[in-house]
Amino acid sequence: MLRHMSHEIGRDLSTKSRQFFELVLPPADVFEDGSDLVIVVDLPIS
């Protein structure tokens, strides 16, 4: 039972962590263009 509870808590923390970072960090695309690494960040215009 304790193992099941710790698994549930870990999964919940993982979900909350992902939701937090999706909220505070802008979406980013990372891809390779030839020998260059391209990072495109979608920043909102205020």
C-alpha positions as CSV (number, residue, x, y, z in Angstrom):
1,M,0.0,0.0,0.0
2,L,2.8,2.4,0.8
3,R,4.5,1.7,-2.5
4,H,1.2,2.5,-4.3
5,M,0.8,5.7,-2.4
6,S,4.4,6.8,-3.1
7,H,3.8,6.0,-6.8
8,E,0.7,8.2,-6.9
9,I,2.4,11.1,-5.1
10,G,5.3,10.9,-7.6
11,R,3.0,10.9,-10.5
12,D,1.1,13.8,-9.1
13,L,4.3,15.8,-8.5
14,S,5.4,15.1,-12.0
15,T,2.1,16.4,-13.5
16,K,2.2,19.5,-11.3
17,S,5.8,20.2,-12.2
18,R,5.1,19.8,-15.9
19,Q,2.1,22.1,-15.6
20,F,4.1,24.7,-13.8
21,F,6.9,24.8,-16.4
22,E,4.5,24.9,-19.2
23,L,3.0,28.0,-17.6
24,V,6.2,29.9,-16.9
25,L,8.4,28.9,-19.8
26,P,7.7,30.0,-23.3
27,P,7.2,27.2,-26.0
28,A,10.4,26.5,-27.9
29,D,11.2,24.5,-31.0
30,V,14.7,23.0,-31.3
31,F,15.9,21.5,-34.6
32,E,19.0,21.0,-36.6
33,D,19.6,22.9,-39.9
34,G,22.7,21.4,-41.5
35,S,25.4,21.8,-38.9
36,D,23.5,24.5,-36.9
37,L,21.2,24.0,-34.0
38,V,18.2,26.3,-34.3
39,I,16.1,27.3,-31.3
40,V,12.9,29.2,-31.9
41,V,11.2,30.6,-28.8
42,D,7.6,31.9,-29.0
43,L,7.6,35.0,-26.9
44,P,4.3,36.9,-26.4
45,I,4.3,40.6,-27.6
46,S,3.1,42.9,-24.9
